[in-house]
Amino acid sequence: MTVEKCLILDNGSYSIKCGWKTDKSPELIQNWVMRPKDRRRQYVGREIENCKEMSNIHITSPFQKGYLINWTTQRTIWDQIFNSSKINTSDTHLIVTEPPLNFKSIQEAWDEALFEEYNFKSVFRSSPSSLTAFHYKQTHKDNLCCLVIDAGYLNSRSLSLSLSLSLPLSIY
């Protein structure tokens, strides 16, 4: 089976990297909402570059300690990405990243938002570390193990793999 329209969304706590499976490189979008304190206008994602008044701003991030907890802010950013790119989500497959060892309640909220609100055709959630390890295993077939260090904006994690199996006690 081939997947015709597949969108890849690396939903990081600092930035979102978004692109189609056929793109050479993803688009980089800030993952926060910014509002000058003396104005009502807010700047979302791609619009942040247009903000001229940087001296007295309030920034709202959807992430805290590496986990997505502010769904209102995240939906505002996703709305801007999906609507401005004119993405027809109902016939689009989505690959999205999430933190390793993500809480079950957060995973259920992801599924609810992506299927019920955005109507994606299918969704595959994975940690960036697992996807990196998968790519490494595909390109280095002779190596039996690897160590992936994911250094992000709010936290860093490491993932050890041996014979293509993650070692749960080694995920930090």
C-alpha positions in Angstrom: 0.0 0.0 0.0 1.3 3.4 -0.9 0.4 6.5 1.1 -0.2 9.4 -1.4 -0.6 12.4 0.9 1.5 12.1 4.1 2.2 15.1 6.3 5.1 14.9 8.8 4.7 17.1 11.9 7.6 17.3 14.3 5.7 19.0 17.1 8.5 20.3 19.3 8.2 22.5 22.4 10.1 25.4 20.7 9.4 24.9 17.1 7.3 22.8 14.7 8.9 21.3 11.7 6.2 20.5 9.1 6.3 19.2 5.6 5.1 16.6 3.1 6.9 13.3 2.7 8.2 14.5 -0.7 9.6 17.8 0.6 13.4 18.1 0.7 13.2 20.0 4.0 10.4 20.9 6.4 9.1 24.4 7.1 10.1 25.7 10.5 7.4 27.4 12.6 7.6 28.8 16.1 5.4 26.8 18.5 4.1 29.6 20.6 1.6 32.4 20.7 3.1 35.9 21.3 1.1 39.0 22.4 2.4 42.5 23.1 1.0 43.4 26.5 -0.4 46.7 25.4 -2.3 45.3 22.4 -5.1 42.9 21.7 -3.5 41.4 18.5 -1.7 38.1 19.0 0.9 36.6 16.7 0.7 32.9 16.0 3.4 30.6 14.5 4.4 32.0 11.2 3.2 35.5 12.1 5.7 36.0 14.9 8.2 37.3 12.3 5.8 40.2 11.7 5.8 41.5 15.3 7.7 44.8 15.4 7.2 45.5 19.2 9.4 43.1 21.1 10.0 45.1 24.2 7.0 44.2 26.2 5.6 40.8 25.1 3.9 37.8 26.6 4.7 34.4 25.2 2.4 31.4 25.7 3.8 27.9 24.9 1.7 24.8 24.7 4.4 22.7 26.3 5.6 22.5 29.9 8.5 20.3 31.0 8.4 18.7 27.5 4.8 17.6 27.6 1.9 19.2 25.7 -0.5 20.5 28.3 -2.0 23.8 26.9 -4.3 22.4 24.2 -6.0 25.8 23.5 -2.6 27.3 22.5 -1.6 24.2 20.5 -4.9 24.2 18.6 -4.5 27.9 17.7 -1.0 27.1 16.2 -2.2 24.0 14.4 -5.3 25.9 13.0 -2.9 28.5 11.6 -0.6 25.8 10.0 -3.4 23.6 8.5 -5.6 26.5 7.3 -2.9 28.7 5.9 -1.4 25.8 4.0 -4.8 24.7 2.8 -4.3 21.2 4.0 -7.3 18.9 3.4 -6.8 16.8 6.5 -9.6 14.4 5.7 -7.6 12.7 2.9 -4.2 13.2 4.6 -2.1 10.7 6.6 -0.2 12.3 9.5 3.1 11.3 11.2 3.5 13.3 14.4 6.2 13.2 17.1 5.5 13.0 20.8 7.7 12.7 23.8 8.9 9.2 24.7 7.0 7.7 27.7 4.2 10.2 27.1 1.3 10.0 29.6 -1.8 8.0 28.5 -4.1 11.0 29.1 -2.0 13.2 26.8 -1.9 10.4 24.1 -5.7 10.2 24.2 -6.0 14.0 23.9 -3.7 13.8 20.9 -5.9 11.2 19.2 -9.1 13.1 20.1 -7.8 16.4 18.6 -6.2 14.9 15.5 -9.1 12.6 14.6 -12.2 14.3 15.9 -11.3 18.0 15.4 -8.9 17.8 12.4 -10.3 14.6 10.8 -7.0 13.2 9.6 -7.3 10.0 7.6 -4.7 8.2 9.8 -2.2 9.2 12.5 1.1 7.6 13.5 2.6 8.9 16.7 6.2 8.3 17.6 9.1 9.8 19.5 11.7 11.7 17.5 14.3 9.4 19.0 12.6 6.2 17.8 12.3 7.6 14.3 16.0 8.6 14.3 16.9 5.1 15.5 14.7 3.5 12.8 16.5 5.6 10.1 19.9 4.7 11.6 19.0 1.0 11.6 17.9 1.2 7.9 21.1 2.9 6.8 23.5 0.9 9.1 22.3 -2.7 8.9 25.4 -4.2 10.4 25.3 -2.3 13.6 23.4 -4.1 16.4 22.9 -1.1 18.7 22.7 2.7 18.8 22.3 5.5 21.2 20.2 8.5 20.3 20.4 11.7 22.3 17.5 14.1 21.7 18.5 17.6 23.0 15.4 19.8 22.8 14.3 23.3 24.1 12.8 22.2 27.4 14.5 18.9 28.0 16.9 16.3 26.7 16.4 12.5 26.4 18.5 9.5 25.5 17.3 6.3 23.9 19.4 3.1 23.7 18.5 0.4 21.2 20.0 -3.1 21.1 19.0 -5.5 18.3 16.3 -2.9 17.3 14.6 -3.1 20.7 14.5 -0.1 23.0 15.9 -0.7 26.5 13.2 0.9 28.7 15.4 1.5 31.7 17.8 3.5 29.5 15.3 6.2 28.5 15.9 9.4 30.4 
